[in-house]
Amino acid sequence: MLAAEGSKKKNTGDLTKEASRPLFSRFFARRPNTLAQREQRLAYVLLGPPALIVLALILFPVLWNIWLAFHKVRLLDLRRFAWWELEATLNNFIKIFMHHDLWPALRATVLYCSGGTLLALLMGLAAAMMVHSRFKGRALVRGAFLIPYVAPIVSVAFAWRFILDPRGVLMAALLGTEILDQPINLLSQRPWAMICLIAFEGWRYFPFDFLFILARLQAIPEVLYEAAVVDGATPLRTFTHITLPQLKLVLATLFLLRFMWTFNKFDDVFLVTRGTAGTRVLTIKVYDFLIGEFNVGAGAAMALVLFAVLGLFLWVYLRWVMRPAEED
């Protein structure tokens, strides 16, 4: 009986001592009993530091941008002002919503994103259908289709500017064939500048869509096409009744991703048209506020507006497009 009481006191003392230790020490001091517990602890140890780094790299810029959007901050004041003493206001949002270029920039952004996304999707679908069947040199053609996507953006943008220049290759060909009487500066006239920008966007990014569509095409069972041939279906009916339904989900996903990425594009627009002739999109307005006016707060507010518009589109797209596609 005395031995039992002594053992009980010892266990109680060990528990009290264990409870008094810090939680971090208890976590690493407790030895896992099973293989699953040891693997779980190893996963926490390996994923913890990267997760903290990623969280810091994502969360801090977002919070910093939100704070800047509600404060009057100039570019030259970033190193001199006491940020904790500034008063939060809505002046930056009032400034951008009252700005005469906001709604034209929003219309230009929607037009640029819609046109570029649809063109890239159609070109990717056409390219995938072209190389889906076996023919001699198919691997070479597939590799050639990837050149616009892997080429540096600066080089291809300046190549397009040289082609579309009034003294460039395109105007020389049109003047030589007497289609035009005098050269046209396509990158500085409406609506040619937006048309050229959409064409560049489709040409530049169709290889991304091409890869995903081709992968899905190769996963369609050949039995479906064989049954269509037996039933006497024409190639057009086979495409509309077999191929397109099988590609519906991947096309919807690619449209969403491509639209989101195009909505945030700055370098393509800036390098090709400089935002002139009706191509001043919202990302160019962020640049104008930040670099043109040295107004960091207004630039941050414009970035939040851009994020809000994109979030609204994402919600509508997921609610009315992706959900029916997944259900089908």
C-alpha positions as CSV (number, residue, x, y, z in Angstrom):
1,M,0.0,0.0,0.0
2,L,2.8,2.4,0.9
3,A,4.5,1.4,-2.4
4,A,1.4,2.2,-4.4
5,E,1.1,5.6,-2.7
6,G,4.7,6.4,-3.4
7,S,4.3,5.4,-7.1
8,K,1.2,7.6,-7.3
9,K,3.0,10.6,-5.8
10,K,5.8,10.0,-8.2
11,N,3.5,9.9,-11.2
12,T,1.7,13.0,-10.0
13,G,5.0,14.8,-9.6
14,D,6.1,13.8,-13.1
15,L,2.8,15.1,-14.6
16,T,3.1,18.4,-12.7
17,K,6.7,18.8,-13.8
18,E,5.7,17.9,-17.4
19,A,2.8,20.5,-17.3
20,S,5.2,23.2,-16.1
21,R,7.5,22.8,-19.1
22,P,6.9,25.1,-22.1
23,L,4.7,23.8,-24.8
24,F,7.5,24.1,-27.4
25,S,9.8,22.0,-25.2
26,R,7.1,19.4,-24.5
27,F,6.4,19.0,-28.3
28,F,10.0,18.2,-29.1
29,A,10.7,16.3,-25.9
30,R,7.8,13.9,-26.3
31,R,9.0,10.9,-28.3
32,P,6.6,9.7,-31.0
33,N,5.4,6.1,-30.4
34,T,4.2,5.2,-33.9
35,L,5.6,5.7,-37.4
36,A,2.7,7.9,-38.4
37,Q,3.4,10.2,-35.4
38,R,7.0,10.5,-36.4
39,E,6.1,11.2,-40.0
40,Q,3.6,13.9,-38.8
41,R,6.3,15.6,-36.6
42,L,8.8,15.5,-39.5
43,A,6.2,17.1,-41.8
44,Y,5.7,19.9,-39.3
45,V,9.4,20.5,-39.0
46,L,10.0,20.5,-42.7
47,L,6.9,22.5,-43.7
48,G,7.1,25.0,-40.9
49,P,9.9,27.3,-42.0
50,P,8.8,27.5,-45.7
51,A,5.2,28.1,-44.6
52,L,6.3,31.0,-42.4
53,I,8.5,32.5,-45.2
54,V,5.7,32.3,-47.8
55,L,3.2,33.7,-45.3
56,A,5.5,36.6,-44.6
57,L,6.2,37.3,-48.3
58,I,2.5,37.3,-49.1
59,L,0.8,38.6,-46.0
60,F,3.1,41.5,-45.3
61,P,2.9,43.1,-48.8
62,V,-0.9,42.8,-48.8
63,L,-1.3,44.4,-45.4
64,W,1.3,47.1,-46.3
65,N,-0.6,47.9,-49.6
66,I,-3.9,48.1,-47.7
67,W,-2.4,50.5,-45.1
68,L,-0.9,52.7,-47.9
69,A,-4.2,52.9,-49.7
70,F,-5.8,54.6,-46.7
71,H,-3.0,57.1,-46.0
72,K,-1.6,60.0,-47.9
73,V,2.0,58.9,-48.7
74,R,4.3,60.3,-51.3
75,L,7.2,58.4,-52.8
76,L,9.8,60.7,-51.3
77,D,8.2,60.3,-47.8
78,L,8.6,56.6,-47.4
79,R,11.8,56.8,-45.5
80,R,11.0,60.0,-43.5
81,F,7.4,59.8,-42.3
82,A,6.3,58.2,-39.0
83,W,3.7,55.8,-40.3
84,W,2.1,55.2,-36.9
85,E,1.2,58.9,-36.7
86,L,-0.7,59.3,-40.0
87,E,-4.5,59.4,-40.0
88,A,-6.4,57.0,-42.1
89,T,-8.6,58.7,-44.8
90,L,-10.5,57.9,-48.0
91,N,-8.9,60.6,-50.0
92,N,-7.0,58.2,-52.2
93,F,-10.1,56.4,-53.2
94,I,-12.0,59.7,-53.8
95,K,-9.1,60.8,-56.0
96,I,-9.0,57.7,-58.2
97,F,-12.8,57.4,-58.5
98,M,-13.1,61.1,-59.4
99,H,-10.2,60.7,-61.9
100,H,-11.3,61.2,-65.5
101,D,-9.3,58.2,-66.7
102,L,-10.7,55.6,-64.4
103,W,-13.7,54.4,-66.3
104,P,-12.0,54.5,-69.7
105,A,-9.2,52.5,-68.2
106,L,-11.6,50.0,-66.8
107,R,-13.3,49.6,-70.2
108,A,-10.0,49.2,-71.9
109,T,-8.9,46.6,-69.4
110,V,-12.1,44.5,-69.9
111,L,-11.8,44.8,-73.7
112,Y,-8.1,43.9,-73.6
113,C,-8.6,41.0,-71.3
114,S,-11.6,39.5,-73.0
115,G,-10.2,39.9,-76.5
116,G,-6.7,38.6,-75.6
117,T,-8.1,35.7,-73.6
118,L,-10.5,34.5,-76.2
119,L,-8.0,34.9,-79.0
120,A,-5.4,32.9,-77.1
121,L,-7.9,30.2,-76.3
122,L,-9.1,29.9,-79.9
123,M,-5.5,29.8,-81.2
124,G,-4.6,27.2,-78.6
125,L,-7.5,25.1,-79.6
126,A,-6.7,25.3,-83.3
127,A,-3.1,24.5,-82.7
128,A,-4.0,21.5,-80.5
129,M,-6.4,20.2,-83.1
130,M,-3.8,20.6,-85.8
131,V,-1.1,18.5,-84.1
132,H,-3.4,16.0,-82.5
133,S,-3.2,13.6,-85.4
134,R,0.0,11.9,-86.3
135,F,2.0,13.3,-89.3
136,K,5.6,13.6,-90.3
137,G,7.4,16.4,-88.4
138,R,4.7,16.7,-85.7
139,A,7.3,17.0,-82.9
140,L,9.0,19.9,-84.7
141,V,5.7,21.7,-85.2
142,R,4.8,21.2,-81.5
143,G,8.2,22.7,-80.5
144,A,7.7,25.7,-82.8
145,F,4.3,26.5,-81.3
146,L,6.1,27.0,-77.9
147,I,8.4,29.7,-79.2
148,P,6.2,32.7,-78.5
149,Y,5.7,31.7,-74.9
150,V,9.3,30.9,-74.0
151,A,10.8,33.9,-75.8
152,P,11.8,36.9,-73.6
153,I,9.0,39.4,-73.4
154,V,11.2,42.4,-74.2
155,S,12.6,40.9,-77.4
156,V,9.2,39.8,-78.8
157,A,7.6,43.1,-77.8
158,F,10.2,45.1,-79.6
159,A,10.0,42.8,-82.6
160,W,6.2,43.5,-82.8
161,R,6.9,47.2,-82.5
162,F,9.3,47.0,-85.4
163,I,6.8,45.1,-87.5
164,L,4.0,47.5,-86.8
165,D,6.0,50.6,-87.1
166,P,5.1,53.0,-90.0
167,R,8.5,52.2,-91.5
168,G,8.3,48.5,-90.6
169,V,7.8,45.3,-92.4
170,L,4.0,45.3,-92.4
171,M,3.6,48.8,-93.8
172,A,6.3,48.2,-96.4
173,A,4.4,45.1,-97.6
174,L,1.0,46.9,-97.7
175,L,2.5,49.9,-99.5
176,G,4.4,47.6,-102.0
177,T,1.2,45.8,-102.9
178,E,-0.7,49.1,-103.2
179,I,-3.2,48.1,-100.6
180,L,-2.4,51.4,-98.8
181,D,-1.5,54.7,-100.2
182,Q,0.3,56.0,-97.1
183,P,1.7,54.3,-94.0
184,I,-0.4,54.1,-90.8
185,N,1.0,54.3,-87.3
186,L,-1.0,51.4,-85.9
187,L,0.2,51.7,-82.3
188,S,-0.9,55.3,-81.9
189,Q,-4.3,55.3,-83.5
190,R,-7.7,54.1,-82.3
191,P,-8.8,51.3,-82.6
192,W,-5.8,49.8,-84.2
193,A,-3.7,50.1,-81.1
194,M,-6.1,47.9,-79.1
195,I,-6.5,45.4,-82.0
196,C,-2.7,45.1,-82.2
197,L,-2.4,44.7,-78.5
198,I,-5.1,41.9,-78.4
199,A,-3.3,40.2,-81.4
200,F,0.0,40.3,-79.5
201,E,-1.7,38.9,-76.4
202,G,-3.2,36.0,-78.3
203,W,0.0,35.2,-80.1
204,R,2.1,35.5,-77.0
205,Y,0.1,33.2,-74.7
206,F,-1.7,30.7,-76.9
207,P,1.0,28.1,-76.3
208,F,0.0,27.8,-72.7
209,D,-3.6,27.0,-73.7
210,F,-2.3,24.7,-76.5
211,L,-0.4,22.5,-74.0
212,F,-3.4,21.9,-71.7
213,I,-5.9,21.4,-74.5
214,L,-3.6,19.0,-76.3
215,A,-3.2,17.0,-73.1
216,R,-6.9,16.8,-72.7
217,L,-7.4,15.8,-76.3
218,Q,-5.1,12.9,-76.0
219,A,-7.0,11.7,-73.0
220,I,-10.3,11.4,-74.9
221,P,-11.1,7.7,-75.6
222,E,-10.8,6.8,-79.2
223,V,-13.8,4.6,-78.9
224,L,-16.0,7.7,-79.0
225,Y,-14.6,8.7,-82.3
226,E,-14.8,5.2,-83.7
227,A,-18.5,5.1,-82.7
228,A,-19.1,8.4,-84.4
229,V,-17.5,7.2,-87.6
230,V,-19.7,4.1,-87.5
231,D,-22.8,6.2,-87.1
232,G,-21.8,8.3,-90.1
233,A,-21.1,11.6,-88.2
234,T,-19.4,14.4,-90.1
235,P,-16.1,15.9,-88.7
236,L,-18.1,19.0,-87.7
237,R,-20.6,17.0,-85.7
238,T,-17.9,14.9,-84.2
239,F,-16.2,18.1,-83.0
240,T,-19.3,19.7,-81.6
241,H,-20.8,16.6,-80.0
242,I,-17.7,14.8,-78.8
243,T,-14.6,17.0,-78.7
244,L,-16.1,20.2,-77.3
245,P,-18.0,18.6,-74.5
246,Q,-14.9,16.7,-73.4
247,L,-12.9,20.0,-73.4
248,K,-15.6,22.1,-71.7
249,L,-14.0,22.0,-68.2
250,V,-10.4,22.6,-69.3
251,L,-11.5,25.5,-71.6
252,A,-13.4,27.1,-68.7
253,T,-10.4,26.7,-66.4
254,L,-8.0,28.1,-69.0
255,F,-10.3,31.1,-69.6
256,L,-10.4,31.9,-65.9
257,L,-6.7,31.7,-65.5
258,R,-5.8,33.5,-68.6
259,F,-8.3,36.3,-67.9
260,M,-6.9,36.8,-64.4
261,W,-3.3,36.9,-65.6
262,T,-4.1,39.2,-68.4
263,F,-6.1,41.5,-66.1
264,N,-2.9,42.0,-64.1
265,K,-0.6,42.4,-67.1
266,F,1.6,45.5,-67.2
267,D,4.7,44.7,-69.1
268,D,3.0,43.6,-72.3
269,V,0.9,46.8,-72.6
270,F,3.8,49.1,-71.5
271,L,6.3,47.6,-73.9
272,V,4.0,47.4,-77.0
273,T,1.8,50.5,-76.9
274,R,3.0,52.5,-73.8
275,G,-0.7,52.8,-72.9
276,T,-1.5,55.2,-75.7
277,A,-4.5,55.3,-78.1
278,G,-7.1,53.8,-75.8
279,T,-4.8,51.1,-74.3
280,R,-4.3,52.7,-70.9
281,V,-5.4,49.8,-68.7
282,L,-5.7,49.8,-64.9
283,T,-2.2,48.5,-64.3
284,I,-0.9,51.4,-66.4
285,K,-2.9,53.7,-64.1
286,V,-1.2,52.2,-61.0
287,Y,2.1,53.0,-62.7
288,D,1.0,56.5,-63.5
289,F,0.0,57.3,-59.9
290,L,3.2,55.7,-58.5
291,I,5.9,56.9,-61.0
292,G,4.1,59.8,-62.8
293,E,2.7,61.5,-59.7
294,F,4.9,59.9,-57.0
295,N,1.7,59.2,-55.1
296,V,2.2,55.9,-53.4
297,G,-1.2,56.0,-51.6
298,A,-3.2,56.6,-54.8
299,G,-1.3,53.8,-56.5
300,A,-2.0,51.4,-53.7
301,A,-5.7,52.4,-53.7
302,M,-5.9,51.8,-57.5
303,A,-4.3,48.4,-56.9
304,L,-7.0,47.5,-54.4
305,V,-9.7,48.6,-56.9
306,L,-8.1,46.3,-59.5
307,F,-8.1,43.5,-57.0
308,A,-11.8,44.1,-56.1
309,V,-12.9,44.1,-59.8
310,L,-10.9,40.9,-60.4
311,G,-12.4,39.3,-57.3
312,L,-16.0,40.2,-58.4
313,F,-15.3,38.7,-61.8
314,L,-13.8,35.6,-60.2
315,W,-17.0,35.1,-58.0
316,V,-19.3,35.5,-61.0
317,Y,-17.2,33.1,-63.1
318,L,-17.0,30.4,-60.4
319,R,-20.7,30.8,-59.7
320,W,-22.2,30.9,-63.2
321,V,-19.6,29.2,-65.4
322,M,-17.4,26.7,-63.4
323,R,-20.2,25.2,-61.3
324,P,-22.4,24.2,-64.3
325,A,-19.3,22.9,-66.2
326,E,-18.4,20.7,-63.2
327,E,-21.9,19.4,-62.8
328,D,-22.1,18.5,-66.5
